[in-house]
Amino acid sequence: MPADTAEQESAANAPSKSALKKAAKEAEKAKKKAETAARLASQKASTRETESVDHSQGDYGTLPLIQSTSRTGKIGLGG
């Protein structure tokens, strides 16, 4: 009988079938989350590299700023 008691105790301490499925599902979820995070990090790094390059540099020259402090002498239509 002591062998039966040991078997029952080990069976009672072992996780159930649904607990094993739940653990496997959680592990798969964690794996997908890690893969997604790695993919997003690599995309972010490559985006930074392409965004840091100014393709229009030197195309427009230096233009004057439009400031409200400069007056042209024109009279507006407002009353």
Residue pairs with C-beta under 8 A, 6 or more apart in sequence:
15 23
